[in-house]
Amino acid sequence: MAHQSTESKRLLSHTIAEWACSLNYEHLSPEGIQAAKLFWFDSIGCALGGSQQDDAKILLKHYCAMSARADSSVGEGGGKGRATAFVSGFKTNPVDAAFLNGHMIRAMDYNDIYWKADPCHPSDLIAAPLALCESEDLSGKDLILATIIAYEIEMRLCEIGRPGVREYGWHHATLSAFAAPVAAGRVLDLTPEQMVSAIGISASRTFCPGAVTAGKLTNMKNTVDPWAGRMGAESALLAREGFSGPEHIIDGKEGLFAVFGHVQYKGQPATFDGEGLVKDLPTSPRSHYRILDCGMKSFPIEALSHAPLTAMMKTVKENDIKADEVKEIKVEVIARAADILGDPHKYRPDSKETADHSLPYCMAVGLVDGMVTPLQFREERVRDQSLIPIMDKIKVVANEEFEALFPKFQPSRVTITTNDCKSHSTRVDVPKGDPRDPMTEEEIAVKFTALGGDVIGKDQCEKLRKCIMNIDSAENIHELLELTVAR
């Protein structure tokens, strides 16, 4: 097949831009709107918890100091900008606010998850439209529309690699840089031509090597995607002023598809399903929106632990099993989960980092406490000697038949034997939070309060929940941002 020149073929950035610019709130499905509100509820909960992480505190201190150089009166909670950082209330420009808030959402690695050819966390990108909605004095409906657009393009980008870019040693933040400006640009009501430039500006600057999640992990692990969100906001603002970017950044000369086409994987060049990126883009309330296919994390633990922990919690609840009644818990998982999560060192965790990758610890503390939230990974809980005898009752084994079902499914079977020698078994193929077994609003509320209760107070958590779940009726989002600020 002869190569078409950039000038003669229909470029994908134009198709995406025209779709995004023509999509209005009235075109969204009721299910998509409800999903957007639930993902905001989950994401802000993650941000409240994330604000307490060391890397989030470093970033806030840095940006406050940067502002203070321009205005000596600025400190934490100060600033003269039109956009608000969560928790601290620091006022700054929308680009910096998009980054600070996006990083807080991501900081605990507890936000949403979608995994096809590439993995992604679309909520890493939605702080950008939030900051722009606040600074431009726009409505809750504007925020929901941009949120659904962010999910749609980010998730489609993660579906079209053959294989995904992660297989070549690149991080999915590379793809996020193509999606972020589309959501940000829709908030700013860009023209299709401006939107094309915004995509080109952002994606030109944000190709990200996989080193950030390989080998020794650093603070950059949870920073690169929020940085792509930041670039989306800044690129959209620049494009509105007339700054131009390459229209051929996706499928034209030396764009995304071309540069990966030079790379071999298992003897074959990388390819992308460009048609799949824009096929059946949703345009009406009857359309299927990708946001409905994204999952949430119900537990703040390593991904392969979610299915077995879900199975255990279901078994315990359905059979009203108490911790002191348990004789043995047999956990059948895929081989890599058994290897990572059930090795001998994981039976004696001495830090949060080991505990959240320890299946024996997660199962034991979940059995005793009836929940697994960030509270269960505080140092005093991790070092609680009373959990050791329960961990020793947990046997983690590999099940070969489960291997063929992964990754479409994450099969796990948990069998609890009680002291009276009765056995209760539950198999789970998808973890709680997967769109095939979604978290309810009440279940998200438990997670939200566990993350935010000590940060802004439980009463304010409840007010924030009501505000988020009614955001579609809000004329602006100022109350939402005010409720994220610690008093």
Secondary structure, DSSP 8 states (H G I E B T S, - for coil): -----TTTS--HHHHHHHHHHH--GGGS-HHHHHHHHHHHHHHHHHHHHHTTSHHHHHHHHHHHHHHHHH-TT--TT----SEE-TBT--EE-HHHHHHHHHHHHHTTS-S-BEESSSEE-GGGSTHHHHHHHHHTT--HHHHHHHHHHHHHHHHHHTTSEES-GGGGTB-THHHHHHHHHHHHHHHTT--HHHHHHHHHHHHHT---BGGGGSSS--GGGGTHHHHHHHHHHHHHHHHHTT----TTTTTSTTSHHHHHHT-EETTEE-EE-HHHHHTT---STTS--GGGG-B--SSSS-GGGHHHHHHHHHHHHHHT--GGGEEEEEEEE-HHHHHHHSSGGGGS--SHHHHTT-HHHHHHHHHHHS--SGGGGSHHHHT-GGGHHHHTTEEEEE-HHHHTTTTT---EEEEEEETTS-EEEEEESS-TTSTTS---HHHHHHHHHHHHHHHH-HHHHHHHHHHHHTGGG-S-SHHHHHHTB--
